[in-house]
Amino acid sequence: MSHLFDPLTIQGITLRNRIGVSPMCMYSYQDGFSNDWQVIHLGSRAAGGAGLVMTEATAVEPRGRITAHDVGIWSDEHIEPLRRVTEAIKKNGAAAGIQLAHAGRKASFARPWEGGKPVLPHQPEGWQCVGPSPIPHNEESAIPHELDRNEILMIQEAFVKAAQRALEAGFDVLEIHGAHGYLIHNFLSPISNQRTDEYGGSFENRIRFLMEIVRKVRPIWPDKLPLFVRLSCSDWTEGGWTVDDSALLAIQLKEEGVDLIDCSSGGGVFYAKIESGPGYQVPFSEEVRRRSGLLTAAVGLISSPDLADAIIRNGRADMVLLGRAMLRDPYWAIHAAVTLNQMIPIPSQYLRCFEWK
């Protein structure tokens, strides 16, 4: 029986424990370039004991950003600043992961602390968003430009080039963001995808955009390095994407060389009624893991060390990824080890600050 502080080997990478820092947008960058904030923010979580530290959603093209202040990887000039991030993470004992993303119809928004509302194309720091169908995210959003086949292929190629740059920047783990109402999720969900061509309609057609990205990225991303996909396992609304769809998709992703499904939910429609609470998304991880045989990560209001450990011990997930808990406490993993009486290596500079029973 595994527990929270057991190592986890995925392909050629061994994580020192089952705790990861979930991708969390910081909206703190200019022209997509990583900076000192990202180095300090993520490096401190590595020093704090996490086994995997993920960057936030990193845009594969400028119009794929959520806000004008997102980090990006759409040019070779973005590589060197991101290399500083991977060095800080790995020097402090964690594996460095990057989440490649395209915001789709939820692009061109203001930062949360600036209201978080859509920024229309004619407004400062606004641009035309895109999607599988011309269906806006909400009544205030711009109508997305419907992508044609050539534009679809161009975005897929942007993911491929981003993966190559991520490799050059020194990342150990690559995650493709297919959740939270962003572009890949837009294609997956019948609510946002009403196309009548080979990318819409049936389940097989709606997953085609993601499947083709994976097939193009996997040869670029070495077999020894893990490839994750994050899914919104439920739209939480009638007629939307479901956990059954997620499990069926995971089975096909496994055949294409995906190593782990990062199981989140929601974000696709603004009117969804989500029944949230501690560990509320763990059942998605458990179901996808059981039916696909793939490794899974559980996310969603996991803040208690006892809950995190129970998730792993009971085989409901292979990892837990923490968001808000890590923002509140960069040293959550060390504190969890003390709580669970698990001896782990910690920075010598901090030894006098922690006491095990």
N, C-alpha and C positions, 0 to 999 in steps of 0.2 A: 504494500500500500504506500503510495507516494504521499508526501506532505509538502507544505508550502515552501520549505527550505531545502528540499531535495533539488539537485541539479537537473536540468532538462537538456538533453542533446537532440538537436534538430539538424539533420544532415551533418555538416562539418562544424557546427557551432554549438558549444555547450554553455548554456546559461547557468549562472551560479545558484539561482533559485527560480521559483515559479512566479515571481513578482515583476510586473512590467509597468512602465509609465505610459499611459495611454496618450495617443496623439491629441494635443490640445492647442487650439489656435491662440496665438498671442497678439496677432495684428500689430506687429511692432517693427516693420521693415520698410525700406525704401527700394522701389524697383525690384523687389523680390530678393534682395541680397541679405544673407544671414549677417549677424552682427554680434557685438559683445553680449547683448542681452541673451541671445540664444545659447551662446557658449556657457554663460554663467547659469542660466536657468536649467539647462539640461545636464551640465556637468555636475551641479550640486545634487541632482537626483541620483546620478551615478555614485557619487561619494556617499550618498545616503543609503546605499545598499541594494538598490533595485538590480534585478538581473538583466533586464532589457529596458533601454530608454529609447522611446520613439520620438522622432520629430513630429511636429504638427503637420497638418495637410500641406503638402508642398506642390505648388501648381506646376503643371507640365507646359502651360502656355499662359501668357498674360491674361487672356479673357477667362481663364479657368480659375482665377482667384475669387475668393468670397468677397474680399474687400481689396481696396487699392493698397493695403498695408500688409498683405500676406507674403510669406516667404515663397520663393520659386526656384525652379531648376530648369528653366527653358533655354538657357544659354550656357556655353562653356565657362563664361565669366562667373557663374554661380558656384562652380566647383570648389575653388580654393577657399572661399569663406565657409562653406559647409565642411571642408576638411578640418577646419579648426574645431568644429562641433564634434566630429567623430573622434578626433584625437582626445578631446577633453573627456568624452564618455568612456572611451576604451582605457585610457590611462587610469581611470578611477574604477576599473573592474567590471564594467557592464558591457553588454553588446549594444551596438549602435544600430537603430532601425530608422528607416525613413518611410513615410507614407506618401505615395504619389497620388495626386488628386486633380480632378477637374470639377469645378463647382456647378457646371451646367446652368440650369434655370435659376439656381440660387446664387449666381454670381452677381457682382456689382451691388453689394449692400454696404451700408455704413457700419463702422465698428460698433460693438455692443454698447460701449460707454458714450457713443455719439448718437444713440437712438436705435441702431440696428435695423433701420428701415431700408427698403430698396432704394438704390441710387439710379435714377433713370438715365438713359444714354446721353441726353442733352445736358445733364447736370455735371458740375465739376466732380472728378473722380468716378465718373460713371461710364459704362460702355454697354454694348449690346450683348445680352446673354444668349445662350444657345441651348437647344434641347432636341430630343427626338421628335417632338410635336410642338406646335405653337400654343401651348397651354401654360399660362403663368402660374407661379407658385401660389400667389394669393392676389386679392383684388388690387393691391397697391403695386404689385410687381409688373415689370415690363413683359410683354409677350415675347417669348424666346424665338429666336430665328430657328426654323426647322432645318436641321443639318441634312445636306444631300450626301450621297454615297461618297463622293470625293472628299468632302469635308470630314466625314466619319473616318476615312482612311488616314487623313492628315492628323487627326487627333490621336488615333491609334499609334501612328508613327511618333508623335510627340511623347507618348508614354514610353516607347522603345528607347528614344534618345535620352529621356530622363533617367531610365534605368541604367543606361551606360554611364551617364554622368554620376549617378549615385554610386556605382561601382568604383569609379575613379576617385570619388570623394572619400572612400573608405568605409562605406556602410556595410554592416554584416547581414542585415535583414531588410528585405524589401516588402512593403505592404501596398497593395492596390486598393484604393478606397472606392468601395462599391456600395456605400451606405449613406444615410442621413439626407436623402433627397438631392444628392449631387448627381453629376451627369450619368455615371454608370447605373446608379439606382433609378434615375429617370428612365433609362432604357428597360430595366428589369420590371418595373411596376406598370401594370395595365392602366393605372390611374393617370400617369404622366406620359405613357407611350401609347398613342393611338395610330401608329403608322400602319400602312397596308402593304409595305414592301417586305423584304426578307429580314428586316430588323424590328418588325412589329407583328402584333397579332398573337400567334401561338407562343407557348412557353419557350420552345426551341428557338424561335425567332427573336424573342425579347432578351434571351441570354446571349445571343450571338455577339453583340458588341463586346461584352466582357470576355467571352471565350476567345475571341480573336485577339484581344489585347494580351491575354495570358499566353496564348500560343506564340505570339510574337516576342513577348518579354522573356519567357523561360529560356530560350536559347542564348539570350544576352546575359541573363543572370545566372552565374555558375551553379551547377548542381549542388556543390558543397555549401552554398549559401541558401538559407530558408527564404521561401516565397509565401507570404501571407495574402489573404484577401479579407477585407472587412465587409460584412454584409449587414444591412438592416433586415433582420430575420422576420420582421413583421411590420406592416404599415399601420397596424392597430386600427384598421377601418375596413368595413365591408367592401369587397371588390378589389382589394389591394393585394400586395405581395404577402405571402404567408410563410410560416415556419416549414410547412410541407414543401413549398417551392424552394426554400433555402436548403433543405436537406437533399432534395433532388439535384439542385445546382452543385452542392458540395461534392456529391458523388462524381459528377462530371469534371469538376475542378481537380479532384484527386487524380483522375486519369491524365490530366494535363500537367501534373507536376507541382500542384499547389500543396504546401506542407501543413498549413494551419488556417482555420477560419476564425476570424475575430468577430464574435457574435454580438452585435449591437441590435438596435431596432429604432423605428420611428424616423422622423425628420422629413418624410416624403410629402406629407400633407399637413397643412397648418391646423386643420380641424380635428386631428386624431385625438381620441381620449385615451391617454396612456395611464395604466394602473401602475404607478411607480412605487417603489419602496426598496429597502435594502436587498440587494441581490435579485431585483425583479426581472432581470434579463437572463439569469442563470438557466432557467428551463430551456431557453433557445439553444444555449451552448450544449446542454445535456442531450437534447434531441438531435441536433446536428451531429454531435460526436457519436452517438449511438448508431445512427442510421448510415453515416458515411464512412465511419472508421478513421476519419481524419482527426488530428489534434485540433482542439479548440481553445480559445481564450474567452473567459467570461468578463463582462464589464457591467457597470451600472450601479452606482451607489453602494459600492463595496468599500467600507471604511473600517470595519472591525477585523482585527487579526484573526479572531476565532471564526468569523464567517468565511474569510478568505481561506483559512486552513481547511475548514470543513468542506468547502467546494472542491478542493484538490483531493482530500482524503476520500471523499465519497464518489470520486470519479465523474464529477459533473463538468469538469473542465481540466485542461492540462496546465493552464496559466490563468492568473487574474491580472487584468490591466486596470490600474487605478488612475483616476483623473483628479477630481476635486480633492480627494484625500491627499494626493501628492502635492497639490498646490498649497494646501494648508500646512503640510509637514513634509519637506524634502527628505527627511530622515525616517519616513514611515516604516521602511523595511527594517531598520535597526530597532526601532521601538517595537515592532511586531515580533522580532526575534527575542527581545527581552520578555515581552508578554507571554510568548509561547515557550520560553526557556530553551531556545535553540541558539547554541553558540555559533556565531558567524564572524568572519574577519571584518573588522571595521578599521577606518583610518587611525593610525597610531595617535594622531593629534586629538582624536575624540575619545580615546579609551577611558580617560578619567571621568567622562561625563555619563557613562552608562554602567549600570550594575546589574549583573545577572544574579538570580536567586541561588 
